[in-house]
Amino acid sequence: MNLANFVKGKRKAVKLTQPELAEKAGVGLRFVRELEQGKESLRLDKVNQVLQLFGYEVGAVLKKPTT
């Protein structure tokens, strides 16, 4: 699951609209829309503001080597 689908799924699970999520997270509606559309270049601090509402944050994860 990618970040866009994750955020959209969490938002829908708690029955928030995009404008409501933007307001609660303290980010702009355009940012929420771009996040849910999978824009590749987003400010990490703002992504974490949104994820914090659901008890998550973006962080470094050790990637398994491909063989």
PQR file with spaces between the fields and no chain letter, atoms N, CA, C, O and H, PARSE charges and radii, in Angstrom:
ATOM       1  N    MET     1       0.846   -1.178    0.000 -0.4000 1.5000
ATOM       2  CA   MET     1       0.000    0.000    0.000 -0.0000 2.0000
ATOM       3  C    MET     1       0.894    1.245    0.000  0.5500 1.7000
ATOM       4  O    MET     1       1.847    1.330    0.775 -0.5500 1.4000
ATOM       5  N    ASN     2       0.589    2.188   -0.856 -0.4000 1.5000
ATOM       6  CA   ASN     2       1.386    3.402   -0.885 -0.0000 2.0000
ATOM       7  C    ASN     2       0.820    4.447    0.082  0.5500 1.7000
ATOM       8  O    ASN     2      -0.265    4.269    0.637 -0.5500 1.4000
ATOM       9  H    ASN     2      -0.185    2.119   -1.486  0.4000 1.0000
ATOM      10  N    LEU     3       1.554    5.515    0.272 -0.4000 1.5000
ATOM      11  CA   LEU     3       1.178    6.550    1.227 -0.0000 2.0000
ATOM      12  C    LEU     3      -0.155    7.201    0.870  0.5500 1.7000
ATOM      13  O    LEU     3      -0.974    7.462    1.751 -0.5500 1.4000
ATOM      14  H    LEU     3       2.435    5.659   -0.179  0.4000 1.0000
ATOM      15  N    ALA     4      -0.374    7.461   -0.404 -0.4000 1.5000
ATOM      16  CA   ALA     4      -1.617    8.095   -0.845 -0.0000 2.0000
ATOM      17  C    ALA     4      -2.831    7.256   -0.448  0.5500 1.7000
ATOM      18  O    ALA     4      -3.791    7.778    0.117 -0.5500 1.4000
ATOM      19  H    ALA     4       0.292    7.250   -1.120  0.4000 1.0000
ATOM      20  N    ASN     5      -2.788    5.971   -0.739 -0.4000 1.5000
ATOM      21  CA   ASN     5      -3.902    5.081   -0.395 -0.0000 2.0000
ATOM      22  C    ASN     5      -4.045    4.922    1.109  0.5500 1.7000
ATOM      23  O    ASN     5      -5.158    4.809    1.622 -0.5500 1.4000
ATOM      24  H    ASN     5      -2.007    5.546   -1.198  0.4000 1.0000
ATOM      25  N    PHE     6      -2.930    4.912    1.813 -0.4000 1.5000
ATOM      26  CA   PHE     6      -2.957    4.787    3.263 -0.0000 2.0000
ATOM      27  C    PHE     6      -3.704    5.962    3.894  0.5500 1.7000
ATOM      28  O    PHE     6      -4.605    5.773    4.711 -0.5500 1.4000
ATOM      29  H    PHE     6      -2.025    5.003    1.397  0.4000 1.0000
ATOM      30  N    VAL     7      -3.317    7.175    3.502 -0.4000 1.5000
ATOM      31  CA   VAL     7      -3.952    8.375    4.063 -0.0000 2.0000
ATOM      32  C    VAL     7      -5.427    8.438    3.692  0.5500 1.7000
ATOM      33  O    VAL     7      -6.272    8.735    4.536 -0.5500 1.4000
ATOM      34  H    VAL     7      -2.586    7.328    2.838  0.4000 1.0000
ATOM      35  N    LYS     8      -5.730    8.164    2.448 -0.4000 1.5000
ATOM      36  CA   LYS     8      -7.124    8.196    1.999 -0.0000 2.0000
ATOM      37  C    LYS     8      -7.965    7.174    2.766  0.5500 1.7000
ATOM      38  O    LYS     8      -9.086    7.467    3.181 -0.5500 1.4000
ATOM      39  H    LYS     8      -5.044    7.924    1.762  0.4000 1.0000
ATOM      40  N    GLY     9      -7.416    5.985    2.948 -0.4000 1.5000
ATOM      41  CA   GLY     9      -8.129    4.945    3.691 -0.0000 2.0000
ATOM      42  C    GLY     9      -8.361    5.323    5.141  0.5500 1.7000
ATOM      43  O    GLY     9      -9.449    5.114    5.676 -0.5500 1.4000
ATOM      44  H    GLY     9      -6.505    5.747    2.611  0.4000 1.0000
ATOM      45  N    LYS    10      -7.342    5.879    5.776 -0.4000 1.5000
ATOM      46  CA   LYS    10      -7.482    6.303    7.175 -0.0000 2.0000
ATOM      47  C    LYS    10      -8.501    7.430    7.291  0.5500 1.7000
ATOM      48  O    LYS    10      -9.315    7.440    8.214 -0.5500 1.4000
ATOM      49  H    LYS    10      -6.457    6.049    5.341  0.4000 1.0000
ATOM      50  N    ARG    11      -8.458    8.377    6.358 -0.4000 1.5000
ATOM      51  CA   ARG    11      -9.407    9.496    6.389 -0.0000 2.0000
ATOM      52  C    ARG    11     -10.840    8.995    6.252  0.5500 1.7000
ATOM      53  O    ARG    11     -11.728    9.420    6.990 -0.5500 1.4000
ATOM      54  H    ARG    11      -7.797    8.369    5.608  0.4000 1.0000
ATOM      55  N    LYS    12     -11.055    8.100    5.314 -0.4000 1.5000
ATOM      56  CA   LYS    12     -12.403    7.564    5.103 -0.0000 2.0000
ATOM      57  C    LYS    12     -12.871    6.717    6.281  0.5500 1.7000
ATOM      58  O    LYS    12     -14.057    6.702    6.610 -0.5500 1.4000
ATOM      59  H    LYS    12     -10.334    7.754    4.714  0.4000 1.0000
ATOM      60  N    ALA    13     -11.936    6.014    6.913 -0.4000 1.5000
ATOM      61  CA   ALA    13     -12.295    5.165    8.064 -0.0000 2.0000
ATOM      62  C    ALA    13     -12.841    5.988    9.231  0.5500 1.7000
ATOM      63  O    ALA    13     -13.694    5.526    9.988 -0.5500 1.4000
ATOM      64  H    ALA    13     -10.972    6.026    6.646  0.4000 1.0000
ATOM      65  N    VAL    14     -12.330    7.224    9.363 -0.4000 1.5000
ATOM      66  CA   VAL    14     -12.821    8.083   10.453 -0.0000 2.0000
ATOM      67  C    VAL    14     -13.851    9.094    9.943  0.5500 1.7000
ATOM      68  O    VAL    14     -14.227   10.030   10.649 -0.5500 1.4000
ATOM      69  H    VAL    14     -11.637    7.600    8.747  0.4000 1.0000
ATOM      70  N    LYS    15     -14.295    8.883    8.705 -0.4000 1.5000
ATOM      71  CA   LYS    15     -15.372    9.672    8.094 -0.0000 2.0000
ATOM      72  C    LYS    15     -15.096   11.172    8.072  0.5500 1.7000
ATOM      73  O    LYS    15     -15.927   11.985    8.478 -0.5500 1.4000
ATOM      74  H    LYS    15     -13.989    8.123    8.132  0.4000 1.0000
ATOM      75  N    LEU    16     -13.902   11.514    7.582 -0.4000 1.5000
ATOM      76  CA   LEU    16     -13.553   12.919    7.400 -0.0000 2.0000
ATOM      77  C    LEU    16     -13.518   13.239    5.913  0.5500 1.7000
ATOM      78  O    LEU    16     -13.122   12.403    5.100 -0.5500 1.4000
ATOM      79  H    LEU    16     -13.227   10.854    7.252  0.4000 1.0000
ATOM      80  N    THR    17     -13.931   14.439    5.564 -0.4000 1.5000
ATOM      81  CA   THR    17     -13.760   14.909    4.196 -0.0000 2.0000
ATOM      82  C    THR    17     -12.343   15.456    4.062  0.5500 1.7000
ATOM      83  O    THR    17     -11.662   15.674    5.064 -0.5500 1.4000
ATOM      84  H    THR    17     -14.253   15.118    6.224  0.4000 1.0000
ATOM      85  N    GLN    18     -11.904   15.675    2.847 -0.4000 1.5000
ATOM      86  CA   GLN    18     -10.581   16.263    2.654 -0.0000 2.0000
ATOM      87  C    GLN    18     -10.471   17.633    3.332  0.5500 1.7000
ATOM      88  O    GLN    18      -9.464   17.898    3.988 -0.5500 1.4000
ATOM      89  H    GLN    18     -12.457   15.498    2.033  0.4000 1.0000
ATOM      90  N    PRO    19     -11.478   18.517    3.196 -0.5600 1.5000
ATOM      91  CA   PRO    19     -11.385   19.808    3.897  0.2800 2.0000
ATOM      92  C    PRO    19     -11.310   19.665    5.415  0.5500 1.7000
ATOM      93  O    PRO    19     -10.597   20.422    6.073 -0.5500 1.4000
ATOM      94  N    GLU    20     -12.036   18.707    5.973 -0.4000 1.5000
ATOM      95  CA   GLU    20     -11.987   18.484    7.424 -0.0000 2.0000
ATOM      96  C    GLU    20     -10.617   17.988    7.864  0.5500 1.7000
ATOM      97  O    GLU    20     -10.092   18.422    8.889 -0.5500 1.4000
ATOM      98  H    GLU    20     -12.615   18.091    5.438  0.4000 1.0000
ATOM      99  N    LEU    21     -10.043   17.080    7.087 -0.4000 1.5000
ATOM     100  CA   LEU    21      -8.709   16.570    7.404 -0.0000 2.0000
ATOM     101  C    LEU    21      -7.685   17.694    7.341  0.5500 1.7000
ATOM     102  O    LEU    21      -6.836   17.819    8.224 -0.5500 1.4000
ATOM     103  H    LEU    21     -10.470   16.728    6.254  0.4000 1.0000
ATOM     104  N    ALA    22      -7.765   18.501    6.308 -0.4000 1.5000
ATOM     105  CA   ALA    22      -6.830   19.624    6.161 -0.0000 2.0000
ATOM     106  C    ALA    22      -6.911   20.555    7.365  0.5500 1.7000
ATOM     107  O    ALA    22      -5.887   20.980    7.900 -0.5500 1.4000
ATOM     108  H    ALA    22      -8.454   18.400    5.590  0.4000 1.0000
ATOM     109  N    GLU    23      -8.130   20.868    7.788 -0.4000 1.5000
ATOM     110  CA   GLU    23      -8.305   21.773    8.929 -0.0000 2.0000
ATOM     111  C    GLU    23      -7.755   21.164   10.212  0.5500 1.7000
ATOM     112  O    GLU    23      -7.039   21.830   10.959 -0.5500 1.4000
ATOM     113  H    GLU    23      -8.962   20.523    7.353  0.4000 1.0000
ATOM     114  N    LYS    24      -8.085   19.904   10.470 -0.4000 1.5000
ATOM     115  CA   LYS    24      -7.619   19.245   11.699 -0.0000 2.0000
ATOM     116  C    LYS    24      -6.101   19.092   11.734  0.5500 1.7000
ATOM     117  O    LYS    24      -5.492   19.171   12.801 -0.5500 1.4000
ATOM     118  H    LYS    24      -8.667   19.363    9.863  0.4000 1.0000
ATOM     119  N    ALA    25      -5.490   18.873   10.566 -0.4000 1.5000
ATOM     120  CA   ALA    25      -4.043   18.680   10.500 -0.0000 2.0000
ATOM     121  C    ALA    25      -3.283   20.000   10.423  0.5500 1.7000
ATOM     122  O    ALA    25      -2.072   20.034   10.638 -0.5500 1.4000
ATOM     123  H    ALA    25      -5.986   18.809    9.699  0.4000 1.0000
ATOM     124  N    GLY    26      -3.982   21.074   10.120 -0.4000 1.5000
ATOM     125  CA   GLY    26      -3.310   22.365   10.001 -0.0000 2.0000
ATOM     126  C    GLY    26      -2.535   22.521    8.700  0.5500 1.7000
ATOM     127  O    GLY    26      -1.515   23.207    8.645 -0.5500 1.4000
ATOM     128  H    GLY    26      -4.966   21.047    9.946  0.4000 1.0000
ATOM     129  N    VAL    27      -3.040   21.870    7.654 -0.4000 1.5000
ATOM     130  CA   VAL    27      -2.423   21.982    6.331 -0.0000 2.0000
ATOM     131  C    VAL    27      -3.495   22.464    5.356  0.5500 1.7000
ATOM     132  O    VAL    27      -4.679   22.496    5.691 -0.5500 1.4000
ATOM     133  H    VAL    27      -3.869   21.313    7.699  0.4000 1.0000
ATOM     134  N    GLY    28      -3.081   22.831    4.174 -0.4000 1.5000
ATOM     135  CA   GLY    28      -4.030   23.299    3.171 -0.0000 2.0000
ATOM     136  C    GLY    28      -4.754   22.156    2.486  0.5500 1.7000
ATOM     137  O    GLY    28      -4.259   21.031    2.419 -0.5500 1.4000
ATOM     138  H    GLY    28      -2.119   22.806    3.901  0.4000 1.0000
ATOM     139  N    LEU    29      -5.927   22.469    1.981 -0.4000 1.5000
ATOM     140  CA   LEU    29      -6.716   21.484    1.243 -0.0000 2.0000
ATOM     141  C    LEU    29      -5.945   20.988    0.020  0.5500 1.7000
ATOM     142  O    LEU    29      -5.969   19.797   -0.292 -0.5500 1.4000
ATOM     143  H    LEU    29      -6.329   23.383    2.035  0.4000 1.0000
ATOM     144  N    ARG    30      -5.272   21.891   -0.660 -0.4000 1.5000
ATOM     145  CA   ARG    30      -4.483   21.485   -1.831 -0.0000 2.0000
ATOM     146  C    ARG    30      -3.435   20.450   -1.439  0.5500 1.7000
ATOM     147  O    ARG    30      -3.202   19.499   -2.185 -0.5500 1.4000
ATOM     148  H    ARG    30      -5.252   22.858   -0.406  0.4000 1.0000
ATOM     149  N    PHE    31      -2.802   20.620   -0.283 -0.4000 1.5000
ATOM     150  CA   PHE    31      -1.798   19.657    0.167 -0.0000 2.0000
ATOM     151  C    PHE    31      -2.432   18.278    0.356  0.5500 1.7000
ATOM     152  O    PHE    31      -1.872   17.274   -0.086 -0.5500 1.4000
ATOM     153  H    PHE    31      -2.992   21.392    0.323  0.4000 1.0000
ATOM     154  N    VAL    32      -3.592   18.224    1.006 -0.4000 1.5000
ATOM     155  CA   VAL    32      -4.272   16.939    1.231 -0.0000 2.0000
ATOM     156  C    VAL    32      -4.609   16.287   -0.103  0.5500 1.7000
ATOM     157  O    VAL    32      -4.417   15.084   -0.280 -0.5500 1.4000
ATOM     158  H    VAL    32      -4.047   19.039    1.364  0.4000 1.0000
ATOM     159  N    ARG    33      -5.105   17.074   -1.024 -0.4000 1.5000
ATOM     160  CA   ARG    33      -5.440   16.512   -2.339 -0.0000 2.0000
ATOM     161  C    ARG    33      -4.209   15.959   -3.041  0.5500 1.7000
ATOM     162  O    ARG    33      -4.249   14.864   -3.601 -0.5500 1.4000
ATOM     163  H    ARG    33      -5.261   18.051   -0.880  0.4000 1.0000
ATOM     164  N    GLU    34      -3.124   16.709   -3.013 -0.4000 1.5000
ATOM     165  CA   GLU    34      -1.891   16.249   -3.659 -0.0000 2.0000
ATOM     166  C    GLU    34      -1.342   15.002   -2.968  0.5500 1.7000
ATOM     167  O    GLU    34      -0.838   14.095   -3.631 -0.5500 1.4000
ATOM     168  H    GLU    34      -3.092   17.600   -2.558  0.4000 1.0000
ATOM     169  N    LEU    35      -1.438   14.956   -1.648 -0.4000 1.5000
ATOM     170  CA   LEU    35      -0.990   13.782   -0.892 -0.0000 2.0000
ATOM     171  C    LEU    35      -1.785   12.548   -1.305  0.5500 1.7000
ATOM     172  O    LEU    35      -1.208   11.493   -1.565 -0.5500 1.4000
ATOM     173  H    LEU    35      -1.847   15.693   -1.109  0.4000 1.0000
ATOM     174  N    GLU    36      -3.106   12.680   -1.364 -0.4000 1.5000
ATOM     175  CA   GLU    36      -3.963   11.543   -1.712 -0.0000 2.0000
ATOM     176  C    GLU    36      -3.871   11.171   -3.192  0.5500 1.7000
ATOM     177  O    GLU    36      -4.258   10.069   -3.579 -0.5500 1.4000
ATOM     178  H    GLU    36      -3.575   13.537   -1.152  0.4000 1.0000
ATOM     179  N    GLN    37      -3.363   12.081   -4.014 -0.4000 1.5000
ATOM     180  CA   GLN    37      -3.182   11.772   -5.430 -0.0000 2.0000
ATOM     181  C    GLN    37      -1.795   11.188   -5.712  0.5500 1.7000
ATOM     182  O    GLN    37      -1.492   10.814   -6.845 -0.5500 1.4000
ATOM     183  H    GLN    37      -3.049   12.976   -3.700  0.4000 1.0000
ATOM     184  N    GLY    38      -0.959   11.111   -4.680 -0.4000 1.5000
ATOM     185  CA   GLY    38       0.336   10.478   -4.830 -0.0000 2.0000
ATOM     186  C    GLY    38       1.429   11.373   -5.384  0.5500 1.7000
ATOM     187  O    GLY    38       2.391   10.881   -5.974 -0.5500 1.4000
ATOM     188  H    GLY    38      -1.205   11.414   -3.759  0.4000 1.0000
ATOM     189  N    LYS    39       1.294   12.690   -5.202 -0.4000 1.5000
ATOM     190  CA   LYS    39       2.352   13.589   -5.673 -0.0000 2.0000
ATOM     191  C    LYS    39       3.675   13.147   -5.062  0.5500 1.7000
ATOM     192  O    LYS    39       3.746   12.830   -3.875 -0.5500 1.4000
ATOM     193  H    LYS    39       0.513   13.090   -4.723  0.4000 1.0000
ATOM     194  N    GLU    40       4.716   13.127   -5.876 -0.4000 1.5000
ATOM     195  CA   GLU    40       5.991   12.571   -5.440 -0.0000 2.0000
ATOM     196  C    GLU    40       6.827   13.515   -4.597  0.5500 1.7000
ATOM     197  O    GLU    40       7.683   13.056   -3.840 -0.5500 1.4000
ATOM     198  H    GLU    40       4.659   13.384   -6.841  0.4000 1.0000
ATOM     199  N    SER    41       6.610   14.817   -4.702 -0.4000 1.5000
ATOM     200  CA   SER    41       7.420   15.755   -3.925 -0.0000 2.0000
ATOM     201  C    SER    41       6.517   16.554   -2.975  0.5500 1.7000
ATOM     202  O    SER    41       5.844   17.503   -3.378 -0.5500 1.4000
ATOM     203  H    SER    41       5.915   15.190   -5.317  0.4000 1.0000
ATOM     204  N    LEU    42       6.526   16.149   -1.736 -0.4000 1.5000
ATOM     205  CA   LEU    42       5.735   16.806   -0.696 -0.0000 2.0000
ATOM     206  C    LEU    42       6.628   17.096    0.500  0.5500 1.7000
ATOM     207  O    LEU    42       7.612   16.395    0.737 -0.5500 1.4000
ATOM     208  H    LEU    42       7.073   15.378   -1.410  0.4000 1.0000
ATOM     209  N    ARG    43       6.282   18.123    1.241 -0.4000 1.5000
ATOM     210  CA   ARG    43       7.058   18.448    2.440 -0.0000 2.0000
ATOM     211  C    ARG    43       6.815   17.390    3.510  0.5500 1.7000
ATOM     212  O    ARG    43       5.676   17.126    3.895 -0.5500 1.4000
ATOM     213  H    ARG    43       5.483   18.693    1.048  0.4000 1.0000
ATOM     214  N    LEU    44       7.886   16.802    3.974 -0.4000 1.5000
ATOM     215  CA   LEU    44       7.812   15.719    4.951 -0.0000 2.0000
ATOM     216  C    LEU    44       7.181   16.180    6.261  0.5500 1.7000
ATOM     217  O    LEU    44       6.433   15.423    6.879 -0.5500 1.4000
ATOM     218  H    LEU    44       8.811   17.016    3.661  0.4000 1.0000
ATOM     219  N    ASP    45       7.466   17.400    6.695 -0.4000 1.5000
ATOM     220  CA   ASP    45       6.874   17.883    7.941 -0.0000 2.0000
ATOM     221  C    ASP    45       5.356   17.954    7.835  0.5500 1.7000
ATOM     222  O    ASP    45       4.653   17.658    8.801 -0.5500 1.4000
ATOM     223  H    ASP    45       8.074   18.015    6.194  0.4000 1.0000
ATOM     224  N    LYS    46       4.851   18.341    6.679 -0.4000 1.5000
ATOM     225  CA   LYS    46       3.402   18.418    6.491 -0.0000 2.0000
ATOM     226  C    LYS    46       2.787   17.021    6.380  0.5500 1.7000
ATOM     227  O    LYS    46       1.686   16.781    6.875 -0.5500 1.4000
ATOM     228  H    LYS    46       5.422   18.582    5.895  0.4000 1.0000
ATOM     229  N    VAL    47       3.496   16.113    5.733 -0.4000 1.5000
ATOM     230  CA   VAL    47       3.018   14.722    5.670 -0.0000 2.0000
ATOM     231  C    VAL    47       2.867   14.190    7.089  0.5500 1.7000
ATOM     232  O    VAL    47       1.867   13.550    7.413 -0.5500 1.4000
ATOM     233  H    VAL    47       4.390   16.307    5.330  0.4000 1.0000
ATOM     234  N    ASN    48       3.860   14.454    7.935 -0.4000 1.5000
ATOM     235  CA   ASN    48       3.800   13.981    9.318 -0.0000 2.0000
ATOM     236  C    ASN    48       2.696   14.665   10.118  0.5500 1.7000
ATOM     237  O    ASN    48       2.137   14.059   11.032 -0.5500 1.4000
ATOM     238  H    ASN    48       4.673   14.975    7.672  0.4000 1.0000
ATOM     239  N    GLN    49       2.372   15.923    9.790 -0.4000 1.5000
ATOM     240  CA   GLN    49       1.251   16.585   10.457 -0.0000 2.0000
ATOM     241  C    GLN    49      -0.042   15.824   10.192  0.5500 1.7000
ATOM     242  O    GLN    49      -0.857   15.641   11.096 -0.5500 1.4000
ATOM     243  H    GLN    49       2.827   16.415    9.048  0.4000 1.0000
ATOM     244  N    VAL    50      -0.227   15.390    8.973 -0.4000 1.5000
ATOM     245  CA   VAL    50      -1.429   14.641    8.606 -0.0000 2.0000
ATOM     246  C    VAL    50      -1.401   13.265    9.263  0.5500 1.7000
ATOM     247  O    VAL    50      -2.386   12.850    9.874 -0.5500 1.4000
ATOM     248  H    VAL    50       0.435   15.539    8.237  0.4000 1.0000
ATOM     249  N    LEU    51      -0.283   12.559    9.143 -0.4000 1.5000
ATOM     250  CA   LEU    51      -0.184   11.208    9.699 -0.0000 2.0000
ATOM     251  C    LEU    51      -0.336   11.187   11.217  0.5500 1.7000
ATOM     252  O    LEU    51      -0.832   10.210   11.778 -0.5500 1.4000
ATOM     253  H    LEU    51       0.517   12.897    8.647  0.4000 1.0000
ATOM     254  N    GLN    52       0.085   12.254   11.879 -0.4000 1.5000
ATOM     255  CA   GLN    52       0.007   12.326   13.340 -0.0000 2.0000
ATOM     256  C    GLN    52      -1.438   12.176   13.825  0.5500 1.7000
ATOM     257  O    GLN    52      -1.674   11.639   14.907 -0.5500 1.4000
ATOM     258  H    GLN    52       0.487   13.048   11.424  0.4000 1.0000
ATOM     259  N    LEU    53      -2.385   12.639   13.044 -0.4000 1.5000
ATOM     260  CA   LEU    53      -3.796   12.512   13.429 -0.0000 2.0000
ATOM     261  C    LEU    53      -4.217   11.050   13.568  0.5500 1.7000
ATOM     262  O    LEU    53      -5.148   10.731   14.308 -0.5500 1.4000
ATOM     263  H    LEU    53      -2.193   13.075   12.165  0.4000 1.0000
ATOM     264  N    PHE    54      -3.530   10.177   12.858 -0.4000 1.5000
ATOM     265  CA   PHE    54      -3.856    8.750   12.875 -0.0000 2.0000
ATOM     266  C    PHE    54      -2.873    7.932   13.709  0.5500 1.7000
ATOM     267  O    PHE    54      -2.951    6.705   13.748 -0.5500 1.4000
ATOM     268  H    PHE    54      -2.774   10.436   12.257  0.4000 1.0000
ATOM     269  N    GLY    55      -1.946    8.623   14.377 -0.4000 1.5000
ATOM     270  CA   GLY    55      -0.984    7.936   15.230 -0.0000 2.0000
ATOM     271  C    GLY    55       0.221    7.383   14.484  0.5500 1.7000
ATOM     272  O    GLY    55       0.855    6.435   14.950 -0.5500 1.4000
ATOM     273  H    GLY    55      -1.882    9.621   14.346  0.4000 1.0000
ATOM     274  N    TYR    56       0.546    7.961   13.333 -0.4000 1.5000
ATOM     275  CA   TYR    56       1.670    7.477   12.531 -0.0000 2.0000
ATOM     276  C    TYR    56       2.624    8.620   12.211  0.5500 1.7000
ATOM     277  O    TYR    56       2.297    9.789   12.416 -0.5500 1.4000
ATOM     278  H    TYR    56       0.031    8.731   12.955  0.4000 1.0000
ATOM     279  N    GLU    57       3.795    8.277   11.711 -0.4000 1.5000
ATOM     280  CA   GLU    57       4.733    9.247   11.167 -0.0000 2.0000
ATOM     281  C    GLU    57       5.598    8.556   10.133  0.5500 1.7000
ATOM     282  O    GLU    57       5.769    7.338   10.165 -0.5500 1.4000
ATOM     283  H    GLU    57       4.060    7.327   11.545  0.4000 1.0000
ATOM     284  N    VAL    58       6.138    9.336    9.220 -0.4000 1.5000
ATOM     285  CA   VAL    58       7.051    8.818    8.206 -0.0000 2.0000
ATOM     286  C    VAL    58       8.437    8.742    8.842  0.5500 1.7000
ATOM     287  O    VAL    58       8.863    9.658    9.545 -0.5500 1.4000
ATOM     288  H    VAL    58       5.999   10.326    9.193  0.4000 1.0000
ATOM     289  N    GLY    59       9.121    7.646    8.587 -0.4000 1.5000
ATOM     290  CA   GLY    59      10.468    7.488    9.130 -0.0000 2.0000
ATOM     291  C    GLY    59      11.298    6.583    8.242  0.5500 1.7000
ATOM     292  O    GLY    59      10.792    5.958    7.310 -0.5500 1.4000
ATOM     293  H    GLY    59       8.775    6.902    8.016  0.4000 1.0000
ATOM     294  N    ALA    60      12.571    6.529    8.549 -0.4000 1.5000
ATOM     295  CA   ALA    60      13.479    5.671    7.800 -0.0000 2.0000
ATOM     296  C    ALA    60      13.242    4.204    8.169  0.5500 1.7000
ATOM     297  O    ALA    60      13.109    3.850    9.341 -0.5500 1.4000
ATOM     298  H    ALA    60      12.982    7.037    9.306  0.4000 1.0000
ATOM     299  N    VAL    61      13.195    3.380    7.152 -0.4000 1.5000
ATOM     300  CA   VAL    61      12.998    1.940    7.353 -0.0000 2.0000
ATOM     301  C    VAL    61      14.101    1.211    6.612  0.5500 1.7000
ATOM     302  O    VAL    61      14.382    1.507    5.451 -0.5500 1.4000
ATOM     303  H    VAL    61      13.303    3.667    6.201  0.4000 1.0000
ATOM     304  N    LEU    62      14.720    0.264    7.281 -0.4000 1.5000
ATOM     305  CA   LEU    62      15.770   -0.515    6.650 -0.0000 2.0000
ATOM     306  C    LEU    62      15.168   -1.340    5.518  0.5500 1.7000
ATOM     307  O    LEU    62      14.215   -2.093    5.716 -0.5500 1.4000
ATOM     308  H    LEU    62      14.491    0.024    8.224  0.4000 1.0000
ATOM     309  N    LYS    63      15.731   -1.185    4.352 -0.4000 1.5000
ATOM     310  CA   LYS    63      15.233   -1.895    3.184 -0.0000 2.0000
ATOM     311  C    LYS    63      15.980   -3.209    3.025  0.5500 1.7000
ATOM     312  O    LYS    63      17.204   -3.249    3.151 -0.5500 1.4000
ATOM     313  H    LYS    63      16.505   -0.573    4.191  0.4000 1.0000
ATOM     314  N    LYS    64      15.262   -4.267    2.753 -0.4000 1.5000
ATOM     315  CA   LYS    64      15.881   -5.562    2.542 -0.0000 2.0000
ATOM     316  C    LYS    64      16.627   -5.543    1.223  0.5500 1.7000
ATOM     317  O    LYS    64      16.119   -5.033    0.224 -0.5500 1.4000
ATOM     318  H    LYS    64      14.268   -4.235    2.651  0.4000 1.0000
ATOM     319  N    PRO    65      17.834   -6.099    1.215 -0.5600 1.5000
ATOM     320  CA   PRO    65      18.579   -6.141   -0.059  0.2800 2.0000
ATOM     321  C    PRO    65      17.881   -7.052   -1.076  0.5500 1.7000
ATOM     322  O    PRO    65      17.338   -8.099   -0.725 -0.5500 1.4000
ATOM     323  N    THR    66      17.911   -6.635   -2.316 -0.4000 1.5000
ATOM     324  CA   THR    66      17.329   -7.452   -3.368 -0.0000 2.0000
ATOM     325  C    THR    66      18.395   -8.394   -3.912  0.5500 1.7000
ATOM     326  O    THR    66      19.544   -8.000   -4.108 -0.5500 1.4000
ATOM     327  H    THR    66      18.353   -5.784   -2.601  0.4000 1.0000
ATOM     328  N    THR    67      18.013   -9.615   -4.147 -0.4000 1.5000
ATOM     329  CA   THR    67      18.990  -10.589   -4.651 -0.0000 2.0000
ATOM     330  C    THR    67      18.546  -11.161   -5.971  0.5500 1.7000
ATOM     331  O    THR    67      19.242  -11.997   -6.547 -0.5500 1.4000
ATOM     332  H    THR    67      17.079   -9.936   -3.988  0.4000 1.0000
